[in-house]
Amino acid sequence: MNEINKTLFIPLYGKSYVSKKNIILKDYAAELIWEKEGFVLRGKSKSKWLAYNMAMRARVFDEWTDSVLENNKDALVLHIGCGLDNRCKRVRQPYKCWIDCDFSEVIEARRNYFIETDNYHMQVLNAAEPLQIRGLPENDVAIVILEGVSMYLSDEQVYGLFKALKEKYKYLHVLMDIYTEFGAKASKYKNPVNEVGVTNLFGRDDIVPVIGDVELRLIQEHTMTPMKLINELKPLERLFFKVLFNGRLYRKIYRLLELSNVS
């Protein structure tokens, strides 16, 4: 796998780590895949603090997906940059159609662990190539999950992706994490993805100017580390984790945004 694809092992490890501890997120698939893949992580990318953070982020994405599906039962779910994530099984709400999308070698690896069904499919898609969006299934409403994707795309590529999605689907619900400009600059010196070879990341302080004339608005900003999940940690871990991932400084580095064109 190339460097960007290798970053998928960082959240995979985090989900496997907490699942074994029976906190934050229960994901037997992550445990199994992590053991089978045997990818070597070093340094910060394998710290328990980052594992907690990755699992909390995944849980927030899961719960958001469930909440939007509950009100949009016929929506198409697009998980773009899915990696080896098991969200399609973790969500509680039934779905009409779910498409997990990623680079060809990632989808090839997924096929070792996931089986397509009538309502679950895997599709090769490069988020930086907006023309590929045209090959996705038709539907009025799309729920778009962009977890750990935007920081690998330039502003032009982000705009192209959103423009293509808006041209394809009448109604969009999007949840995406972003690095701020400060976060992207700081990542050159201290970021777990550096340890799998990624050194160039993109940040933006406001997503609305980036997507320009695409008719989407910011609905709200979510926390990736809600207190209900932090409280599942041991008392001393809880205190230390708050300093690392739950203060004002963290929001100056990393943010989670919900966008939609639905009133």
C-alpha positions in Angstrom: 0.0 0.0 0.0 1.1 3.6 -0.5 1.7 5.9 2.4 -1.8 7.4 2.5 -3.4 4.0 2.4 -1.2 2.8 5.3 -2.8 5.4 7.6 -5.9 3.2 7.8 -4.0 0.9 10.2 -3.8 3.7 12.8 -7.6 3.9 13.5 -7.9 0.1 12.9 -5.4 -0.4 15.7 -7.2 2.1 18.0 -10.6 0.3 17.5 -9.1 -3.1 18.1 -7.3 -1.8 21.2 -10.4 -0.4 22.9 -12.6 -3.3 21.7 -10.3 -5.7 23.6 -10.7 -3.5 26.7 -14.4 -3.5 26.3 -14.7 0.3 26.4 -15.8 3.1 24.0 -16.4 0.8 21.0 -17.1 -2.9 20.6 -15.7 -4.1 17.3 -14.8 -7.8 16.9 -14.0 -7.2 13.2 -11.4 -4.7 14.1 -9.8 -7.1 16.5 -9.8 -9.9 13.9 -8.5 -7.8 11.0 -5.8 -6.2 13.1 -4.5 -9.6 14.2 -4.7 -11.0 10.6 -3.0 -8.0 8.9 -0.1 -7.9 11.3 0.9 -4.3 10.2 3.8 -2.9 12.3 3.0 0.5 14.0 5.6 2.4 16.0 5.8 5.3 18.3 2.9 7.7 18.6 0.8 5.8 16.1 0.5 3.0 18.6 0.0 5.0 21.8 -3.0 4.2 23.9 -3.9 7.9 24.0 -4.3 8.0 20.2 -6.1 4.6 20.3 -8.7 6.2 22.6 -9.0 9.2 20.4 -9.4 7.2 17.2 -12.1 5.0 18.8 -14.0 8.0 20.2 -14.0 9.6 16.8 -15.3 6.4 15.2 -18.1 6.2 17.9 -19.1 9.8 17.2 -19.3 9.0 13.4 -21.3 5.9 14.2 -23.8 7.7 16.3 -24.2 10.5 13.8 -24.8 8.0 11.0 -27.4 6.3 13.1 -29.2 9.5 13.9 -29.3 10.7 10.3 -30.4 7.2 9.1 -33.2 7.2 11.6 -34.7 10.3 9.8 -33.7 9.2 6.3 -34.5 5.5 6.0 -34.2 5.5 2.2 -30.9 7.3 2.1 -27.8 6.0 0.4 -24.8 5.8 2.8 -21.4 6.6 1.2 -18.4 5.9 3.4 -15.6 7.5 1.3 -12.1 6.5 2.4 -13.6 3.6 4.4 -10.2 1.8 4.9 -10.9 -1.4 6.8 -13.5 0.1 9.0 -16.6 -2.0 10.1 -19.1 0.9 10.5 -21.5 -0.8 8.1 -21.9 -3.5 10.8 -21.6 -1.2 13.9 -24.5 1.1 13.1 -27.8 0.0 14.6 -30.2 1.5 12.1 -31.1 -0.5 9.0 -30.1 1.0 5.7 -31.4 0.7 2.1 -27.9 0.8 0.5 -24.4 1.3 1.9 -21.4 1.8 -0.3 -17.9 1.5 1.2 -15.4 3.4 -1.1 -11.6 3.6 -1.2 -8.6 3.0 -3.4 -8.4 -0.2 -5.3 -5.8 -1.9 -3.1 -7.8 -1.0 0.0 -11.0 -2.5 -1.5 -9.0 -5.6 -2.5 -8.0 -6.0 1.1 -11.5 -5.4 2.4 -12.8 -8.2 0.2 -10.8 -10.6 2.5 -13.0 -9.7 5.4 -16.3 -8.3 4.1 -18.9 -9.8 1.8 -21.3 -7.8 -0.4 -25.0 -8.3 0.0 -28.1 -6.8 -1.6 -27.7 -3.6 0.5 -24.0 -3.5 1.1 -21.4 -2.9 -1.6 -17.7 -2.0 -2.0 -16.6 0.3 -4.8 -13.2 1.6 -5.9 -13.2 5.4 -5.7 -10.5 8.1 -5.4 -11.9 11.1 -3.6 -9.5 13.3 -5.6 -11.2 12.2 -8.9 -14.7 13.8 -8.9 -15.7 12.2 -12.2 -15.8 8.8 -10.3 -18.7 10.1 -8.3 -20.8 9.7 -11.4 -20.4 5.9 -11.2 -22.1 5.7 -7.8 -25.8 4.6 -7.4 -28.6 7.1 -8.0 -30.6 8.2 -5.0 -32.3 11.4 -3.8 -30.6 11.5 -0.4 -27.0 10.6 0.4 -25.4 10.4 3.8 -21.6 11.0 3.2 -19.0 9.9 5.8 -15.6 11.5 5.3 -13.5 10.3 8.2 -9.8 10.9 7.9 -10.0 12.1 4.3 -10.0 15.8 3.9 -6.5 16.3 5.2 -5.1 14.4 2.2 -7.0 16.6 -0.3 -6.2 20.1 -1.5 -8.8 22.8 -1.5 -9.4 22.3 -5.2 -9.9 18.6 -4.6 -12.3 19.1 -1.7 -14.3 21.5 -3.8 -14.4 19.1 -6.8 -15.6 16.3 -4.5 -18.4 18.3 -3.0 -19.4 19.8 -6.3 -19.7 16.3 -7.8 -21.6 15.0 -4.8 -24.1 17.9 -5.0 -24.6 17.4 -8.8 -25.2 13.7 -8.2 -27.5 13.9 -5.1 -30.4 16.3 -4.4 -30.0 16.2 -0.7 -26.7 15.7 1.2 -25.9 15.0 4.9 -22.1 15.1 5.5 -19.9 14.6 8.5 -16.2 15.3 8.0 -13.1 15.9 10.2 -10.6 18.6 9.2 -7.2 19.8 10.3 -7.0 23.6 10.8 -4.3 25.5 9.1 -2.3 25.5 12.3 -3.0 21.8 12.7 -1.6 21.0 9.3 1.5 23.0 9.9 2.1 21.4 13.3 1.6 18.0 11.8 4.9 18.2 9.9 6.7 18.0 13.2 4.5 15.7 15.3 1.8 13.5 13.8 1.3 9.8 14.0 0.8 9.6 10.2 4.4 10.7 9.7 5.4 7.3 11.0 3.8 5.6 8.0 5.4 8.0 5.5 2.8 10.8 5.2 4.4 14.2 5.5 2.1 16.5 3.4 -1.3 17.3 5.0 -3.9 20.1 4.2 -5.7 22.2 6.7 -8.4 24.8 6.5 -10.0 26.9 9.3 -13.4 27.2 7.6 -14.8 24.7 5.1 -17.6 26.9 3.7 -15.3 29.1 1.6 -13.5 26.0 0.3 -16.7 24.5 -1.1 -17.7 27.8 -2.6 -20.8 27.8 -4.7 -21.8 24.3 -3.6 -25.1 24.8 -1.7 -24.2 23.3 1.6 -24.2 25.0 5.0 -22.5 24.2 8.2 -25.1 22.6 10.5 -23.0 22.3 13.6 -19.6 21.4 15.0 -19.3 18.1 16.9 -16.8 17.1 19.6 -14.8 14.0 18.7 -14.2 13.3 22.4 -17.5 13.6 24.3 -17.4 13.4 28.0 -19.6 10.3 28.1 -16.8 8.4 26.3 -13.9 10.0 28.2 -15.7 8.9 31.4 -15.2 5.2 30.3 -11.5 5.6 30.9 -9.8 5.0 34.3 -9.6 8.1 36.5 -5.9 9.0 35.9 -6.2 8.2 32.2 -9.3 10.4 32.1 -7.4 13.4 33.5 -4.5 13.0 31.1 -6.7 12.4 28.1 -8.6 15.6 28.7 -5.3 17.6 28.6 -4.4 15.9 25.3 -7.6 15.7 23.4 -10.4 17.7 25.0 -9.2 21.2 25.5 -9.3 24.4 23.5 -5.9 23.6 22.0 -7.2 20.4 20.4 -10.0 22.3 18.7 -7.4 24.7 17.2 -5.8 21.7 15.6 -8.6 19.3 14.6 -12.4 19.8 14.1 -15.5 17.8 13.2 -18.1 19.5 11.0 -21.6 18.5 9.9 -22.8 20.0 6.6 -26.1 19.7 4.8 -28.5 21.4 2.3 -31.5 20.0 4.2 -33.5 22.5 6.2 
